[in-house]
Every structure is written in structure tokens, then in C-alpha cells.
Amino acid sequence: MTAPRQVLPGATYLVTRRCAQRQFLLRPSPVTNGVFLYLLAVAASRFGVRVHAYCVLSNHFHLVVTDPEARLPAFEQYLDSLVARALNASLGRWESFWSPASYSAVTLPGPEDVVAKAAYVLANPVAAGLVRRGRDWPGLWSDPRHIGCGAIEVERPAVFFRAGGSMPERIQLELTTPPGFVTPGDFREQLLAALSAREGEAALELSSEGRAFLGGKRVLAQSSARFPAAVEPRRKLNPKVAGRDKWKRIEALGRLREFLLAYREAWAALKAGFRDAIFPAGTYWLRVAHGVPCHPV
């Protein structure tokens, strides 16, 4: 049994989900790009999630989002399930699309952490040795220059979705400013500077190893059935909080520990027959599915 997630309103996260067997099931293509962008826009609108940055690589995706209404698990379940069904249909597949492990949601305590992780997301194609600049990535990649510049309109893809069905024909998606920034320009400038630094570091590291970038054309030529040749490290750390400030990170981890202890106590009381056991703020599944009482945030 996995530990319960603490889902609090207004939290900002780095969200990651990986494809089954690390296969290139999200390989850039007009269909993949169109389906994912459309469903991201629909899911964000439906669950009130604010999107700050995204990058969809061939075998995983990253999002940086804020969850004002504490509905991140529902947002992720909706997005992941429909992406899997739509892209499996387009590829003629029936097998599992996503890795058996659930999505990762790392809490970002402060504005500097949001900038750092958004830059990490957008520099991912460079760090992976795929393209020289993030903006050269042929898949979905959110351009920081578009933050705070209004919504884009995304059309419903022709594949999988029935014309005249319940899904909207058009939906809007906006790159918004995270909490803690005075203006969109403030966040935009900090992110562009951090991204440039990360891309430069990644390019230097690749060069020092005697390797060259794969390039967009070769990425597009890859089969969706392939997977990376390099073996992925096992038993890596699975952080719940990412913070540059040591004391903010310790404080956030302390709050998470208090949540888990309070949750276990309430769960033990509930199993013992005490039906009025009050769960800590941030309890998600038992609150949504079974209506257990929770402390206010």
C-alpha cells in the first residue's frame, strides 16, 4: 500500500508520468501533439488547474501546474486515461500505455523552486541530448515567451473523438503566472534566464562526453515501439518536495510528516469503529470517495 497523497488547495507541483517499458509512445507527431494539447486544455478547464509549463518527450511528460481547488488526482486521472485511450487507438495498441507506477507530483514550496523546475522541464530535450535548444523540440513544448500573453485556442483532434460528441469542439489553454510573482513578465524573465543557463550546461556536458545531439529529424523517424538504449537507474530517490532553500524544504517535509502521522491515527481510529474520526487537511481519496470529515485547511 502506498502512502496517501496530501492534496492541498493552491499547491504548485512538478508532475511527471512515464510510458510503459519506457517506449516512445508519446513520440512527436501531429496526432500525438494535437491529442495531448487538446486533452491538457480540457482537463485544466474541467478541474480548475493552472498550467505554467509543459514538455512532452517521447516516453514521458512533465507539467508545472498550480491546483487551486485541490483536484490534482482527478485532473491527472482524466488526462492520463484519455491520452492513453486516444493514442492507443491511433497506434492500434491495446496494451497498457503508462508505467504501472502512478504519476509523480513533487511539491514546489516557493517561487524560486517553480522557476528552477520549470526550467528543468523546458530544458529536458536538451539534457536528453535530443535537440540543441528546447524550442527546437518537435513535440509539445511551452514557450516561456507566451506566459501571460492570453489563451490559445485548441481544436478537437479528428482521431478518436466523435464529431458532435460531448467533448468541446474548441477549448482554450493559457500559460499562467504561478503564485508568488508580481507580474507575468517577472516570471517570464526569470524562467528564460534559468532555461538559458540549463541549456548551456547540458550542451557543455554533452560535448565533454563526445556526444552530439540526435536532432529533430531523427527523433521523428523513431518508431513508437522503440525505447532508449541506455538502462534507466533503478531504486532512485522519489522526492515529494523540491526546494532550493534548505529550511523551506525542511519545513515542507515536516508538514508532510505531520500529515502522514495524523492520517494514520485517523485511519486506525476509523478501522477501530470510530466513525467520526477526523482526517487531516489534504486528505483526498477518503474525503472524495467516502466523505470522511477532515480538518479545514
URPE-V520040 format. One record per residue. N is the residue number from 0. PSI is psi in degrees with one decimal (999 if undefined). Layout:
n->N psi->PSI
n->N psi->PSI
This chain:
n->0 psi->129.2
n->1 psi->156.4
n->2 psi->145.8
n->3 psi->147.8
n->4 psi->142.0
n->5 psi->117.9
n->6 psi->104.0
n->7 psi->144.1
n->8 psi->138.0
n->9 psi->-0.6
n->10 psi->148.4
n->11 psi->138.7
n->12 psi->152.8
n->13 psi->116.2
n->14 psi->134.5
n->15 psi->139.6
n->16 psi->137.1
n->17 psi->149.4
n->18 psi->156.6
n->19 psi->135.4
n->20 psi->18.8
n->21 psi->22.0
n->22 psi->155.5
n->23 psi->52.7
n->24 psi->-16.2
n->25 psi->19.7
n->26 psi->133.8
n->27 psi->135.3
n->28 psi->162.5
n->29 psi->-37.5
n->30 psi->-50.7
n->31 psi->-48.3
n->32 psi->-44.3
n->33 psi->-42.9
n->34 psi->-48.3
n->35 psi->-44.6
n->36 psi->-42.2
n->37 psi->-47.1
n->38 psi->-31.7
n->39 psi->-43.1
n->40 psi->-43.3
n->41 psi->-46.5
n->42 psi->-42.1
n->43 psi->-42.1
n->44 psi->-43.3
n->45 psi->-37.3
n->46 psi->7.9
n->47 psi->25.1
n->48 psi->136.7
n->49 psi->126.8
n->50 psi->130.1
n->51 psi->-32.5
n->52 psi->151.2
n->53 psi->152.3
n->54 psi->126.1
n->55 psi->106.3
n->56 psi->-179.2
n->57 psi->-27.8
n->58 psi->12.4
n->59 psi->166.6
n->60 psi->156.5
n->61 psi->141.1
n->62 psi->147.5
n->63 psi->116.6
n->64 psi->157.4
n->65 psi->140.6
n->66 psi->80.8
n->67 psi->-30.0
n->68 psi->12.5
n->69 psi->52.6
n->70 psi->22.9
n->71 psi->-45.3
n->72 psi->-39.7
n->73 psi->-40.4
n->74 psi->-48.1
n->75 psi->-41.9
n->76 psi->-41.6
n->77 psi->-49.2
n->78 psi->-51.2
n->79 psi->-40.8
n->80 psi->-41.3
n->81 psi->-36.5
n->82 psi->-45.4
n->83 psi->-46.2
n->84 psi->-44.4
n->85 psi->-44.7
n->86 psi->-33.3
n->87 psi->-41.4
n->88 psi->-40.3
n->89 psi->-27.5
n->90 psi->-4.7
n->91 psi->32.2
n->92 psi->157.5
n->93 psi->-12.3
n->94 psi->175.1
n->95 psi->137.1
n->96 psi->-40.4
n->97 psi->155.8
n->98 psi->146.3
n->99 psi->-30.0
n->100 psi->145.7
n->101 psi->174.9
n->102 psi->155.0
n->103 psi->133.2
n->104 psi->105.9
n->105 psi->121.6
n->106 psi->136.5
n->107 psi->104.8
n->108 psi->-34.2
n->109 psi->167.6
n->110 psi->-39.0
n->111 psi->-30.7
n->112 psi->-35.6
n->113 psi->-43.8
n->114 psi->-46.4
n->115 psi->-44.4
n->116 psi->-31.9
n->117 psi->-40.0
n->118 psi->-39.6
n->119 psi->-45.0
n->120 psi->-49.1
n->121 psi->-21.4
n->122 psi->0.0
n->123 psi->-43.6
n->124 psi->-29.0
n->125 psi->-46.7
n->126 psi->-29.9
n->127 psi->-1.2
n->128 psi->28.1
n->129 psi->-48.8
n->130 psi->159.0
n->131 psi->-31.9
n->132 psi->146.1
n->133 psi->-38.4
n->134 psi->-13.3
n->135 psi->-7.6
n->136 psi->127.2
n->137 psi->-7.9
n->138 psi->-166.8
n->139 psi->131.6
n->140 psi->123.7
n->141 psi->121.3
n->142 psi->119.4
n->143 psi->-25.8
n->144 psi->-13.8
n->145 psi->-2.8
n->146 psi->128.3
n->147 psi->14.7
n->148 psi->20.2
n->149 psi->166.4
n->150 psi->152.2
n->151 psi->152.7
n->152 psi->128.1
n->153 psi->129.2
n->154 psi->148.5
n->155 psi->128.7
n->156 psi->154.2
n->157 psi->-26.9
n->158 psi->147.6
n->159 psi->-44.9
n->160 psi->132.1
n->161 psi->130.5
n->162 psi->132.5
n->163 psi->7.7
n->164 psi->-166.7
n->165 psi->-18.5
n->166 psi->140.4
n->167 psi->145.2
n->168 psi->-34.7
n->169 psi->148.3
n->170 psi->149.5
n->171 psi->145.8
n->172 psi->131.7
n->173 psi->137.3
n->174 psi->112.7
n->175 psi->168.1
n->176 psi->129.3
n->177 psi->163.7
n->178 psi->147.7
n->179 psi->-0.1
n->180 psi->138.6
n->181 psi->-46.0
n->182 psi->161.3
n->183 psi->-37.3
n->184 psi->-35.4
n->185 psi->-50.0
n->186 psi->-42.4
n->187 psi->-46.4
n->188 psi->-42.8
n->189 psi->-41.0
n->190 psi->-42.4
n->191 psi->-40.3
n->192 psi->-44.5
n->193 psi->-37.9
n->194 psi->-45.5
n->195 psi->-41.3
n->196 psi->-43.9
n->197 psi->-43.0
n->198 psi->-40.5
n->199 psi->-43.3
n->200 psi->-42.2
n->201 psi->-40.5
n->202 psi->-40.4
n->203 psi->-41.1
n->204 psi->-42.9
n->205 psi->-43.8
n->206 psi->-39.9
n->207 psi->-23.9
n->208 psi->1.1
n->209 psi->23.6
n->210 psi->158.1
n->211 psi->160.2
n->212 psi->141.8
n->213 psi->-44.3
n->214 psi->148.1
n->215 psi->-39.8
n->216 psi->-41.3
n->217 psi->-31.0
n->218 psi->-46.4
n->219 psi->-24.5
n->220 psi->-9.6
n->221 psi->150.3
n->222 psi->144.2
n->223 psi->-16.4
n->224 psi->-10.2
n->225 psi->171.1
n->226 psi->163.7
n->227 psi->143.9
n->228 psi->-34.6
n->229 psi->140.3
n->230 psi->132.2
n->231 psi->134.5
n->232 psi->139.8
n->233 psi->160.9
n->234 psi->41.4
n->235 psi->166.4
n->236 psi->146.5
n->237 psi->79.3
n->238 psi->150.1
n->239 psi->-19.7
n->240 psi->138.6
n->241 psi->115.4
n->242 psi->132.5
n->243 psi->-34.1
n->244 psi->117.3
n->245 psi->-45.3
n->246 psi->-33.9
n->247 psi->-38.9
n->248 psi->-44.7
n->249 psi->-41.2
n->250 psi->-44.2
n->251 psi->-40.7
n->252 psi->-34.2
n->253 psi->-41.9
n->254 psi->-38.9
n->255 psi->-40.9
n->256 psi->-42.3
n->257 psi->-39.3
n->258 psi->-47.6
n->259 psi->-40.3
n->260 psi->-44.0
n->261 psi->-36.9
n->262 psi->-45.5
n->263 psi->-38.8
n->264 psi->-44.6
n->265 psi->-38.2
n->266 psi->-41.3
n->267 psi->-39.9
n->268 psi->-40.6
n->269 psi->-43.0
n->270 psi->-28.1
n->271 psi->-2.4
n->272 psi->1.1
n->273 psi->93.6
n->274 psi->-16.3
n->275 psi->17.4
n->276 psi->131.9
n->277 psi->124.3
n->278 psi->157.8
n->279 psi->157.9
n->280 psi->137.8
n->281 psi->-9.9
n->282 psi->130.5
n->283 psi->-69.0
n->284 psi->-45.6
n->285 psi->-32.5
n->286 psi->-46.4
n->287 psi->-44.4
n->288 psi->-30.6
n->289 psi->-1.6
n->290 psi->31.2
n->291 psi->146.4
n->292 psi->143.9
n->293 psi->151.3
n->294 psi->147.4
n->295 psi->155.9
n->296 psi->999
